[in-house]
Amino acid sequence: MAKPHAQEEAGTATLEVGDAPTPQEHKSNQTRWGICHIFSSYNNTIMHVTDITGSETIGVVSGGQIVKSDRLESSPTTAMSGARKLAEICLDKGITGVHIRIRAPGGHNGPMNPGPGAQAAVRALSRRGLRIGLIEDVTPIPHGGCRKKGGKRGRRV
């Protein structure tokens, strides 16, 4: 019958249970992903970061939290400073990369293109040190649905 520690005598060491790298050591070189939902209209820009499942909120910033006047809420400068603030929140909580979902008002009556703050927000997030994964447009698109306003003959100008 062979000895239980025959490998140690031969010069090869076996790994003990405590020798495996801890999960904290692995997390330092891994990217932790989140989802940044950017709603950009001509009146406001709202940025909302969640975990990868979309169920837990990590941080929310809107244009109204940054500036006092209503007319500046949708400006690119406001979106950039809001994105900087949101990037700091993400990095503090361990999120190092984000997938971006940009949404315009869309639907039946809203414009289908995002407001002026969307592009500036994405640029500010990447400059602040967050990795950018997918950039996706999730503007709601009508499929028939309700009748458009304006009556039978349409809007007469």
C-alpha positions as CSV (number, residue, x, y, z in Angstrom):
1,M,0.0,0.0,0.0
2,A,1.4,3.4,-1.0
3,K,1.9,6.2,1.4
4,P,-0.7,9.0,1.3
5,H,1.9,11.8,0.8
6,A,4.0,10.0,-1.8
7,Q,4.0,13.0,-4.1
8,E,5.5,15.3,-1.5
9,E,8.4,12.9,-1.0
10,A,9.1,12.8,-4.7
11,G,9.6,16.6,-4.7
12,T,6.3,17.8,-6.2
13,A,4.1,19.8,-3.8
14,T,0.4,19.4,-3.8
15,L,-1.9,22.4,-3.5
16,E,-3.7,22.8,-0.2
17,V,-7.2,24.3,0.1
18,G,-5.9,27.7,1.3
19,D,-3.4,28.0,-1.6
20,A,-6.1,28.9,-4.2
21,P,-6.4,32.6,-5.1
22,T,-9.2,34.4,-3.3
23,P,-12.1,36.0,-5.2
24,Q,-10.8,39.5,-4.2
25,E,-7.5,38.8,-6.1
26,H,-9.5,37.9,-9.2
27,K,-11.7,40.9,-9.1
28,S,-8.8,43.4,-9.5
29,N,-8.2,42.4,-13.1
30,Q,-11.8,41.7,-14.1
31,T,-14.2,44.2,-15.5
32,R,-17.5,44.5,-13.6
33,W,-20.2,45.5,-16.1
34,G,-23.3,47.7,-15.6
35,I,-25.9,49.2,-17.9
36,C,-26.2,53.0,-18.4
37,H,-29.7,54.0,-19.6
38,I,-29.6,57.5,-21.1
39,F,-32.9,59.1,-21.8
40,S,-32.2,62.2,-23.9
41,S,-35.0,64.6,-25.0
42,Y,-34.9,68.2,-26.1
43,N,-36.0,69.2,-22.5
44,N,-33.8,67.0,-20.3
45,T,-31.2,64.3,-20.1
46,I,-31.6,61.5,-17.5
47,M,-28.8,59.0,-16.9
48,H,-29.4,55.8,-14.9
49,V,-26.9,53.1,-14.2
50,T,-28.0,49.7,-13.1
51,D,-26.3,46.3,-12.6
52,I,-26.0,44.0,-15.5
53,T,-29.4,42.5,-14.9
54,G,-31.1,45.9,-14.8
55,S,-32.8,45.2,-11.5
56,E,-30.6,47.1,-9.0
57,T,-30.0,50.8,-9.4
58,I,-26.4,52.0,-8.8
59,G,-26.9,55.8,-9.5
60,V,-29.2,58.3,-11.2
61,V,-28.4,61.8,-12.4
62,S,-30.6,64.2,-14.4
63,G,-30.0,67.6,-15.9
64,G,-32.2,69.3,-13.2
65,Q,-29.7,68.1,-10.5
66,I,-26.8,69.9,-12.2
67,V,-28.3,73.3,-13.2
68,K,-30.9,75.6,-11.9
69,S,-32.6,76.9,-15.1
70,D,-35.0,74.6,-17.1
71,R,-33.6,75.6,-20.5
72,L,-30.1,74.3,-19.7
73,E,-31.2,70.8,-18.5
74,S,-30.8,69.2,-22.0
75,S,-27.5,71.0,-22.9
76,P,-24.4,68.9,-23.7
77,T,-22.4,70.7,-21.0
78,T,-24.9,69.7,-18.4
79,A,-24.9,66.1,-19.7
80,M,-21.1,65.9,-19.5
81,S,-21.0,67.1,-15.9
82,G,-23.8,64.7,-15.0
83,A,-22.0,61.9,-16.6
84,R,-18.8,62.7,-14.8
85,K,-20.7,62.6,-11.5
86,L,-22.3,59.3,-12.4
87,A,-18.9,57.8,-13.5
88,E,-17.5,58.6,-10.0
89,I,-20.4,56.9,-8.4
90,C,-19.9,53.8,-10.6
91,L,-16.2,53.6,-10.0
92,D,-16.7,54.0,-6.2
93,K,-19.1,51.0,-6.2
94,G,-16.9,48.8,-8.3
95,I,-18.4,49.1,-11.8
96,T,-15.6,49.5,-14.3
97,G,-17.4,49.1,-17.6
98,V,-20.9,50.0,-18.9
99,H,-23.1,49.0,-21.8
100,I,-25.0,52.0,-23.0
101,R,-28.7,52.2,-24.0
102,I,-29.7,55.5,-25.5
103,R,-33.4,56.3,-25.7
104,A,-35.2,59.2,-27.3
105,P,-38.9,60.1,-26.6
106,G,-40.1,58.2,-29.7
107,G,-43.5,56.6,-29.6
108,H,-46.5,58.0,-31.6
109,N,-45.9,61.7,-31.0
110,G,-42.3,62.2,-29.8
111,P,-39.2,62.7,-31.9
112,M,-37.3,59.6,-32.9
113,N,-33.8,61.1,-32.5
114,P,-32.1,61.7,-29.1
115,G,-31.5,65.2,-27.7
116,P,-28.2,67.1,-27.6
117,G,-27.0,65.6,-24.4
118,A,-26.8,61.9,-25.4
119,Q,-23.5,62.0,-27.4
120,A,-21.8,64.3,-24.8
121,A,-22.8,61.9,-22.0
122,V,-21.2,58.9,-23.7
123,R,-18.0,60.9,-24.4
124,A,-17.8,62.0,-20.8
125,L,-18.3,58.5,-19.5
126,S,-15.5,57.1,-21.6
127,R,-13.1,60.0,-20.7
128,R,-13.7,59.4,-17.0
129,G,-12.2,55.9,-17.2
130,L,-15.3,53.6,-17.7
131,R,-15.0,50.9,-20.4
132,I,-17.7,51.2,-23.0
133,G,-19.2,48.0,-24.2
134,L,-22.3,48.0,-26.5
135,I,-24.0,51.2,-27.5
136,E,-27.6,50.5,-28.3
137,D,-30.6,52.6,-29.4
138,V,-33.8,51.6,-27.5
139,T,-36.1,54.3,-28.7
140,P,-39.7,53.0,-28.8
141,I,-41.0,52.6,-32.3
142,P,-44.8,52.6,-33.0
143,H,-46.2,49.6,-34.9
144,G,-49.6,51.0,-36.2
145,G,-51.3,51.5,-32.8
146,C,-53.3,54.7,-32.1
147,R,-54.5,57.2,-34.7
148,K,-52.3,60.2,-35.2
149,K,-53.6,63.6,-34.1
150,G,-54.6,66.1,-36.7
151,G,-57.9,64.7,-37.9
152,K,-59.0,63.2,-41.2
153,R,-57.2,65.8,-43.5
154,G,-54.1,66.2,-41.3
155,R,-52.7,69.4,-39.8
156,R,-53.3,72.4,-42.1
157,V,-50.6,75.0,-41.8
